[in-house]
């Protein structure tokens, strides 16, 4: 009888332990440097989808507007496992994975719907899933945030207008810096959270960023001239900690991946519609929107291409990634 009761007790302990493991709650902190934009719309959609489908087993916490620190700190946090996901411009992931540089080469994407088709191509998604593997991260989501713009105190209406201007680039890699250098600018890398005060005190003359950033943070109070950079889009990489994903178990990991992808609908719908709202907001507050003439657009792309060519020649893997993206871009081009 004693043995029987002992057996029942041990069995009960195992059942309780199994129930406790099954009821374990995971926390998913998602950081973004921006606010009130397509990134935060995606975050909200992901939170709703993951929490609902996981039955509360995954609690998603959203931290927009650099609440968990500036971009370099959140990228490091994901690599270390203290933050589960961060959504910076892909250029800020280059320190962990140089292949992310490929997204800063102009001329790949025609517009946001075209770009999302390219990034959702099965072969491209498979390729992107390997980015950052050696550093313990994975871009579970990769998307076009919006057209790249240049905000400057001095309006830029031609390539020559860049000469001598101190311009913040969205990252510090050669692919981001060398084209600006070739056009006569003086580029520097700076986290987004430091840009507005730097423009206010004229430590810098201008800054490159996605269109929505400038209205979300009311940059129109500091400078008025916004120039569309030809065939250039800010790509965001949703860097996620790989070990955390594995710790969820197969079913919960699948939910995170599926809901992340499902929420991508906001990029081609809400995100595209938001560009019109952004433009109206910018102009309503006295801002200018400048499109380079065709000849100047061609000159910009030609100069950028000449600057990037030797970089790609020296980096076979990035060159392969670039050529794969170009092939997919041609496939989906209308």
C-alpha positions in Angstrom: 0.0 0.0 0.0 2.9 2.3 0.9 4.4 1.7 -2.5 1.1 2.3 -4.2 0.7 5.7 -2.5 4.3 6.6 -3.2 3.7 5.8 -6.9 0.6 7.9 -7.0 2.5 10.8 -5.3 5.3 10.6 -7.8 2.9 10.5 -10.7 1.1 13.5 -9.3 4.3 15.4 -9.1 5.1 14.7 -12.8 1.6 15.7 -13.9 1.8 19.0 -11.9 5.2 19.7 -13.4 4.0 19.0 -16.9 1.0 21.3 -16.3 3.2 24.0 -15.0 5.5 23.8 -18.1 2.5 23.8 -20.4 1.2 26.9 -18.7 4.5 28.8 -18.8 4.1 32.4 -20.0 6.6 34.0 -22.3 7.2 37.7 -22.6 8.0 39.2 -26.1 9.3 42.8 -25.8 9.2 44.6 -29.2 11.2 47.8 -29.5 11.0 50.5 -32.2 12.7 53.8 -32.6 9.6 55.4 -34.2 6.0 56.1 -33.1 2.6 56.6 -34.8 3.8 55.0 -38.0 3.6 51.8 -40.0 6.1 50.0 -37.7 3.9 50.6 -34.6 0.8 49.6 -36.6 2.5 46.3 -37.4 3.5 46.0 -33.7 -0.1 46.5 -32.6 -1.4 43.9 -35.1 1.2 41.4 -34.0 0.4 41.8 -30.4 -3.3 41.2 -31.0 -2.6 38.1 -33.1 0.0 36.5 -31.0 -1.7 37.0 -27.6 -5.0 35.8 -29.0 -3.7 32.7 -30.7 -1.3 31.7 -27.9 -4.1 31.9 -25.4 -2.1 34.2 -23.2 1.0 32.0 -23.2 2.9 34.8 -24.9 2.5 38.3 -23.6 3.6 41.0 -26.1 4.9 44.3 -24.7 5.3 47.2 -27.1 8.0 49.9 -26.7 7.9 52.5 -29.5 9.9 55.8 -29.6 13.1 54.4 -28.1 11.6 53.5 -24.8 14.1 50.7 -24.3 17.0 52.8 -25.4 18.6 54.1 -28.6 18.9 51.8 -31.6 22.4 50.4 -30.9 21.4 49.5 -27.4 18.2 47.6 -28.5 20.1 45.8 -31.3 22.7 44.7 -28.7 19.8 43.7 -26.4 18.3 41.4 -29.0 21.7 39.8 -29.6 22.2 39.3 -25.8 18.6 38.0 -25.3 17.4 40.8 -23.0 15.0 42.1 -25.8 13.1 39.7 -28.0 12.7 41.9 -31.1 13.7 45.4 -32.3 12.7 47.2 -35.5 15.6 49.5 -36.7 16.6 50.5 -40.1 18.4 47.5 -41.6 21.6 49.6 -41.7 21.9 49.5 -37.9 22.0 45.7 -38.0 25.2 45.7 -40.1 27.4 45.5 -37.0 25.9 42.1 -36.4 25.5 41.0 -40.0 27.1 42.9 -42.9 24.6 41.4 -45.3 22.0 43.8 -44.1 23.9 46.5 -46.1 22.3 45.2 -49.3 19.1 47.0 -48.5 20.7 50.5 -48.6 21.6 50.2 -52.3 19.3 52.4 -54.4 17.5 51.2 -57.5 16.1 47.8 -56.3 12.5 48.7 -55.4 10.1 50.7 -57.5 7.5 51.4 -54.8 6.3 49.8 -51.6 3.9 47.2 -53.1 6.6 46.2 -55.5 9.2 46.0 -52.7 6.9 43.9 -50.5 6.4 41.4 -53.4 10.1 41.1 -53.7 10.7 40.6 -50.0 7.9 38.0 -49.9 9.3 36.0 -52.8 9.8 32.5 -51.3 13.5 32.3 -52.4 14.2 35.8 -51.0 12.5 35.0 -47.7 14.6 31.8 -47.4 17.7 33.9 -48.1 16.8 36.5 -45.5 16.1 33.9 -42.9 19.9 33.2 -42.8 20.8 36.8 -42.1 22.4 37.1 -38.6 22.5 33.4 -37.9 26.0 33.5 -36.6 25.1 36.3 -34.1 21.9 34.7 -32.8 19.4 36.9 -34.6 16.9 36.5 -37.4 14.8 39.0 -39.3 11.4 37.5 -38.8 9.9 40.4 -40.7 11.6 42.6 -43.3 9.7 45.5 -44.9 9.8 48.8 -46.7 9.0 51.5 -44.1 8.7 54.2 -46.7 10.6 56.2 -49.3 14.0 57.5 -48.1 14.0 61.3 -47.8 16.6 63.9 -47.2 15.6 66.7 -44.8 18.0 69.7 -45.0 18.2 73.3 -44.0 19.4 74.1 -47.5 17.0 72.6 -50.2 18.5 69.9 -52.3 17.2 70.1 -55.8 20.3 68.7 -57.6 23.2 66.4 -56.7 25.5 69.4 -56.6 23.5 70.8 -53.7 24.9 68.0 -51.5 28.4 69.2 -51.7 29.9 70.1 -48.3 26.7 69.3 -46.3 27.0 67.2 -43.1 24.3 64.5 -43.7 23.2 61.9 -41.2 23.0 58.5 -42.9 20.8 55.6 -41.6 23.8 53.6 -40.6 27.6 53.8 -40.7 28.5 51.1 -43.3 30.4 52.0 -46.5 27.3 51.3 -48.7 25.4 54.0 -46.8 28.3 56.4 -46.5 30.3 56.1 -49.7 27.6 57.3 -52.2 27.1 60.5 -50.2 30.9 61.0 -50.1 31.1 60.5 -53.8 28.5 63.3 -54.3 30.5 65.7 -52.1 28.5 65.4 -48.9 30.1 64.8 -45.4 28.1 61.8 -44.1 28.0 60.6 -40.5 26.2 57.9 -38.6 23.8 58.9 -35.8 21.0 57.1 -34.0 17.6 58.5 -34.8 16.9 59.8 -31.3 19.9 62.2 -31.6 19.0 63.6 -35.0 16.4 66.2 -34.1 18.6 68.1 -31.5 21.5 67.9 -33.9 19.5 69.6 -36.6 18.2 72.2 -34.1 21.7 73.3 -33.1 23.0 72.8 -36.7 25.6 70.2 -35.7 24.4 68.5 -38.9 22.9 70.1 -42.1 20.5 67.3 -43.0 19.4 63.8 -42.3 18.3 60.8 -44.3 15.3 58.8 -43.0 12.0 57.3 -44.0 9.3 59.8 -44.9 7.1 59.1 -41.9 9.8 59.8 -39.3 9.9 63.5 -40.2 6.2 64.1 -39.5 5.9 61.7 -36.6 8.5 63.7 -34.7 7.6 67.1 -36.1 10.8 67.9 -37.9 8.9 70.6 -39.8 9.5 72.8 -36.7 13.3 72.6 -37.5 13.7 72.4 -41.3 11.3 72.6 -44.2 12.9 71.0 -47.3 12.4 67.3 -47.9 13.8 65.7 -51.0 12.8 62.3 -52.3 15.9 60.2 -52.8 15.6 58.4 -56.2 14.5 54.7 -56.0 15.5 54.6 -52.4 13.5 53.1 -49.6 14.2 52.6 -45.9 14.1 48.9 -45.2 13.4 47.8 -41.6 14.6 44.4 -40.2 12.6 42.9 -37.4 15.6 41.4 -35.6 14.6 38.6 -33.3 16.6 36.5 -30.8 16.9 33.0 -32.3 17.3 31.3 -28.9 14.1 32.9 -27.6 12.2 31.7 -30.6 13.4 28.1 -30.0 12.6 28.4 -26.3 8.9 28.8 -27.2 8.6 25.3 -28.5 7.4 24.4 -32.0 3.7 25.4 -31.7 4.3 28.9 -30.1 7.2 29.6 -32.4 4.9 28.9 -35.4 2.3 31.3 -34.0 5.0 34.1 -33.7 6.1 33.5 -37.3 2.7 33.2 -38.8 1.2 36.2 -37.0 4.3 38.3 -37.8 3.8 37.5 -41.5 0.0 38.0 -41.4 0.5 41.5 -40.0 2.6 42.4 -43.0 -0.6 43.3 -44.7 -0.4 46.7 -43.0 2.7 47.6 -45.1 1.0 47.5 -48.4 -2.3 48.9 -47.2 -2.2 51.2 -44.1 1.5 52.0 -44.9 0.8 53.1 -48.5 -2.3 55.1 -47.5 -0.2 56.7 -44.7 2.2 58.2 -47.2 -0.5 60.5 -48.6 -1.4 61.5 -45.0 2.2 62.2 -44.3 2.7 64.4 -47.3 -0.4 66.4 -46.5 0.8 66.8 -42.9 4.2 67.9 -44.0 2.9 70.5 -46.4 0.2 71.7 -44.0 3.0 72.6 -41.6 4.9 74.7 -44.2 7.2 71.9 -45.5 8.4 71.5 -49.1 8.4 68.2 -51.0 11.1 68.1 -53.7 11.5 65.6 -56.5 14.7 65.6 -58.4 14.4 66.2 -62.2 14.9 63.1 -64.3 18.4 64.0 -65.3 19.4 64.6 -61.6 17.7 61.4 -60.5 19.8 59.5 -63.1 23.0 61.3 -62.0 22.2 60.4 -58.3 21.7 56.7 -59.2 24.8 56.6 -61.4 27.0 58.1 -58.8 25.6 55.8 -56.1 26.2 52.8 -58.4 29.8 53.8 -59.0 30.4 54.1 -55.2 28.8 50.8 -54.5 30.4 48.7 -57.3 33.9 48.3 -55.6 32.2 47.5 -52.3 30.2 44.6 -53.9 33.3 43.3 -55.8 35.1 43.0 -52.4 32.1 41.2 -50.8 30.9 38.2 -52.8 28.2 37.3 -50.4 26.6 40.7 -50.4 26.9 40.8 -54.2 25.1 37.5 -54.4 22.3 38.9 -52.2 22.1 42.0 -54.3 21.9 40.1 -57.5 19.1 37.8 -56.0 17.1 40.9 -55.0 17.6 42.4 -58.5 16.4 39.2 -60.1 13.3 39.1 -57.9 12.7 42.8 -58.6 12.6 42.1 -62.3 10.3 39.2 -61.8 7.6 41.4 -60.1 8.2 44.5 -62.1 5.1 45.6 -64.2 
